[in-house]
Every structure is written in C-alpha cells, then in structure tokens.
Amino acid sequence: MDHVIGAVTRGISMGVAVTSEAIAGRTGPKNPPVDYTTQQHDLDAIETREEPSQTRDSDTEQSTIEEISAKFLSVHITAVPAGFQLRPLPNPVVLPQRRPRNKQRGFIRAYAPSLGECAAIDQKTFVDVISTWDQASKASPIFDVLNLACFAVGFIPGGVGCSNLTENPGLLISQIPSAVSATVGTAVMIAQELQLRYKSNKYLEQLNEVLFKPRGLFAMVMVYKPDMADEAILEANTADPTRVALVKHSDDSLSGAKKILRRLHVHSGAVPSDDYIPECAELIYPTSDNALTSQQLKLPGIPAESQQAIQNYLDRRAQDAWAHKNCDSKLSKASPPREKGYVNRFCDPDHRVNSGSIFGLLTGGTFDPISQGRVYRAEAAAKAAKQLPLTEQERHDAYMGRKVRNRVTGTPSKKIPLLEKIVRKDVLYFVVCNLPTENEKTEIRTMVAKMKSET
C-alpha cells in the first residue's frame, strides 16, 4: 500500500509542477524574482537564427542519414587545417544524457575547449555533431502510423454472430482483435527500437570516419551500470572498460553481418561504478542549449513555448534528481549549471514536498512524520553500527527516502526480475577519447584474453 500511496503522491506533485512550468513558459513571470526567471522568449529568438544544420524536427523528419550527413558536411569543414599540429586530448570529453535514462532526449550540449586546442574542432562543429546526431536517430514516421492502427484494431468488436454456436468459440473469437493488436504492437515497438539503434550507430560511425578518426580520436556511447554481472565486473577490474570498448569498436575489420549486429547495440561498453568513468575534460555550455532541442512533445492544443518549457523542466528535474542521488558522480559534475531556479516548491525534486509522503504533499513539506521517521531510523542504524552521527545532508537524504550509507531509508521498491530487465533504462554517456595505439590494442587484447581463460 505504501508503494501505491507514494506513486500517487509523486504523480500529483509532478502534475502540479509540470502545469506550473508550462504556464510560466507560456506567460512568463509578471514580476521576475531572482531565482524564478524564464528565458523562453530569448531562446525563441535564438531558434530563429539557427544555422542550416540546426533545423527543427519538422524539417528533418523525413531526412535520411545521408541527407543529414550531407547537410552537416556542407556547413562544416571536417578536414584538419593545414599546418595544425594535432595532439592527444589530456582528458576524454564526457557528456551525460540531457535527461538521465531517456535516450530520446540525447546528450547535453557542451563543448570542451581542449577539442579546439588539440584537434581543431570548434564549438559550433561539436555542438552540431550532437544536434544532427539527434536528428539522425529518429525512427521512421511509419511506426507511429502502425502504432495508431494497432490501437484502433484493439477496439474492433469480435465474436459478432458467434454467440449462437457455442459459448467458448464466440469468446475465443472475441479476443482475436485484442491479441492481434498486442502482438503487432509489440513487434512494431521492437522494430522501432532496432531502427533507432541502427540509425544512431550508423551516423556515429560516419562522424568517426570523417571527423574524429582523422584527428586520432574516437566517439562512442558508454553505459553506467552498477548492477553488472560478476564476469563483467571482473573484466572491468582487469582492464579499463573504456579502453577495452575502444579496442573492440574502433576495429574496422568487421564487415557484413557482424557490422550490422554491432550497429544494433545500445552502447559500446559498460562501467560497473563511477570509479571507471574517466576524468572529464573541462566543459563549457552554450547559452542556447535549450533552443537546440531536437526532440519535443507534439501535443495538439498546447502552445509550442509551453511544450518547450515542459521539456526543459523535465530535463532539469531529471538531472537534479540524478545528482541528488549520485552527488559524487562524475556524470553529475558534468551536467550544465543551473541558470534559473524552479517556479515553486512542487517543481524542485529536492524539496520536502516531494518526499513521497502524503503528509509532505498536503502540508507543503512543513509537517511529515513519515519522512521524519526515516531520519530517526537512519540515525538509529548508524548508532547501532557504531558509526559517526549523520551529517545534515545525510539527514536530508534520509528524509527524502534516499539511501544513506548504503542503507535504504524509504520504502524499498518491489522488483519483478523479468519486468525489471525489460523496463529498466540505463544511464548512458557520450565520450570522445584518444584512439589507442597498436601496442595498447595488443596489450588490452592480451589482458582480456588472459582474464577469459582464467574464468
């Protein structure tokens, strides 16, 4: 029952938050306070001055990978300037997801100055890489049509005229439309996901060939997966997982079926903990980050600026929620700084009103015995384990139901293994690294082969 109450409470709070941000994005504040400002009109003005490669969704919805690639190459000079001395990057460039666990939103718009200093890749080129990659990663609109058709088929009445035969045949036939709708709908979802993966990886391959590899670099997607299998953790402990993924995926010798299968992967490799995420190069964030959104909700009847505000808010909320739960993570530190606050307390994922308790919701976070009980239990557990008293941040984390010193303080979620595996979405990050030398490739392959032979 606690799970249901928590889900309903968070749903109500989220509804209030989204509505507030949509209204603020539509009208703007009458008397803008210091924290709660909206820059939507400025961003809209920036959008009207977009370069050709930063076109809106409606302009690129039918574009193929080749067409998007041609547009990118027509705007940017990918060849290394004559006389430029290429150098290895001092640190990899790591970009977290714009909205953690949501592939459709892509990665944050950020730029590492070291790319210009070492590889002659300017800010506009690199930001356009991320923008056009989002455009190339869209599934065909035909899948939306098929999904709508499947939804309609499910409402077709079945078993008409069969009730006079026997009871069971009529019942069986009546279930056929629903069964067809569910089966075809599932097949469409799988096909859509595979096409998204294929197009995304194919375009990234092209970017590597024309832009990154000639500069001694390689771009790929990695996944942060702390619940990896034991053998994967052993491999990570044996060798740097980022370097292992580089060796595997920078190999051009693959062809035919193996190359196609590689394009169906979500990521190039996985890291079992934050310790294996490389130290990121210093990043700067373009002021028009929000204006470069390439995936938006298409909701009829809702103004475009409100939809934009909702998308931007959900991005910020997801980033902040991830950062609060993983405050020491390198991915959290790579997220863009907050240039504006939240419209109200319901919008802030770290406010006590969003603790998941019905008391917190009804009292605005001022009185919540359930959440306070979490703090008492966390303090008692620390005292029983003869640990130091909780810090103020740990007390707040316990109040919000987060893990404190690897102990669950809120209501633990009930996991269904198969459903968890299907539904769970991993946290991805985009990384640009130096290409390994032949000696490094040989060393890593030998190390991995030795590890596998010992298991």
Helices and strands as residue ranges (DSSP letters): H 2-27, H 40-47, G 52-54, H 57-60, H 65-75, E 93-96, G 103-105, H 113-119, H 123-136, H 142-153, H 167-174, H 176-207, I 208-212, G 213-215, E 217-224, H 230-238, H 241-249, H 257-262, E 269-271, G 274-276, G 290-292, H 304-325, H 330-333, G 345-347, G 352-354, H 358-363, H 369-384, H 392-399, H 417-423, E 427-434, H 438-454
